[in-house]
Amino acid sequence: MGSLHWLILFPYYFFTAVSLYLLLTLVCRVVRAGASANPLAMTAALSAVVLTALPLLTGMTRLAQYSWQGLVALLVTSFVLATLDAVLAGSLKLPLDSELEDI
């Protein structure tokens, strides 16, 4: 495949990282862990790279299998997780809420 086909991975990295960050935030809210925003963001970003690139590097999947359907699924997942986070933010406060208000 040509080198431009690898560009499809950038949206996968982004939406996977966003979804993982929101998922980690929700888990922290539910278990009332006092996590900061920076470690959660770093964990989500590194995990997104591993979850996207590792199947390609190990031969478990091919680049052609990364299609728009997967991106739509990640986008819908991120919106659902963001909605759940917004609903729970009112009743389950975290220290990262005050960190994110400054941005």
N, C-alpha and C positions, 0 to 999 in steps of 0.2 A: 504494500500500500504506500501511497505517497505520504510525504511528511505532513501535509495539511490535514490528513485524516486524524492526526493526534490532537488537533485543536478541539475536537468534541469532548475531550477529557476535562477541559477547564470548567465548563458549566457543571460537570459531574463533581469535580472537586469542591466547587463553591456551594452547591446545594446540599451536598453530603455534609460539609462542614457546618452549614447553617442548621440543618436538621439535627445533627449530633449535638451541637451547642444547645439547641432548644430542648432536646431530650435530656441532656445532662442537667440543665436548669430545672426541668420538671422533676427529675429524680431528687435533686437537692431540695426542692420545695416540699416534696412529699415526705422525705425522711428528715426534713428540717436540718440539713447539714449547712454549716456556715461557710460555704465555699465562696471564693472570690471569683470575679469575672475572668481575670487573666489566666488562671490555671485551667478553667473550663474551656476558654477559647483555644488555648494551646493544645489541650487534649483533643478537642474537636478537629482542629486543623490537621494535626499529625495523624489522627485516626482516619480522616477523610483521604489523605494521601495513601495511607496503607491500604484501606479498603478499596480504593479505586485502582491503584497500580499493582498491588500484589497478585490479584487474579490474572492480570496480563503477563506479569513477569514469570509466574509459575506455569503458565500455559493452560490454566483452568478455563479461561475465556479468551475470545479474540476481540480485536478492536471493532470489528464489524457488529458485534453484539451490543455495543453501546449505542443505543438509538434514541430517538426523541421520546419513545414511550417511557423509557426509564427516567428521562428528565422530567416528564410530566408527573410521574409518580413521586419523584423527589420534591417537586414543586408543591404538589398537593399535600404531601406529608409535612413539609415545612409550614404551610399555612395552617394545617390542623394543629400542629404542635404550638405554633405561635398563638393561636386562638386559645388553646388550653392554658398556656402560660399567662396570657392576659386575664383569663377568668380567675385563675388561682392566685395571681399576684395581689389581688385585693385582700385575700384572707390569709395567705401564707407569705409573709414578708421575708426577704433574704438580704444579707449585707450587700450583695451585688446589685440590688435595686437602687440603692443610694449611689453606688459607683456609676451605674448607667445613666442616672439622672443628670450627672455632670457633663455628659457627652452632648 
